[in-house]
Amino acid sequence: MFDEIMGLPAHPLIVHFAVVLTPLLVAAAVAYALVPRFQPYLAWAVVLLSLAAPAAVFAARQSGAALKQARFAEVGGELGQRIAGHESFATPLLFSTIGLGAASLLMVYLWRAKLRVPAWTLSAVSVVLAVVAGYYVFRAGDSGARAVWGL
């Protein structure tokens, strides 16, 4: 399922969704948490991105594993090390994006229910998770580009 799209390796195509949707979730969650006047405008964006970004990261992770198995299973040396480095960011990125998505969904729910005290705590957690997810999406993307282009 995650191997090819119309004869092309799926990973280079799918990874763009994760690289775009995760930073959008990070930005929307931080803005929602820190700028209350934006909350009515951002609520649905935060909800949709909280669902779409983890799904995109999951698909990117699965397609990367399929690509490695199909084309790079026997690769060693410097390229093998670069691929392993890139692959090492997939799981932390997935977990941090899932955590940010869950915290963001709960944050929107609590603000809509007007439960302000737990919402402020969750806002702080969301900002921390946004920083973590932002870090891992950057590292995963950078290491992937370096693995492919040898930078």
Disulfide bonds with the S-S distance in Angstrom:
none
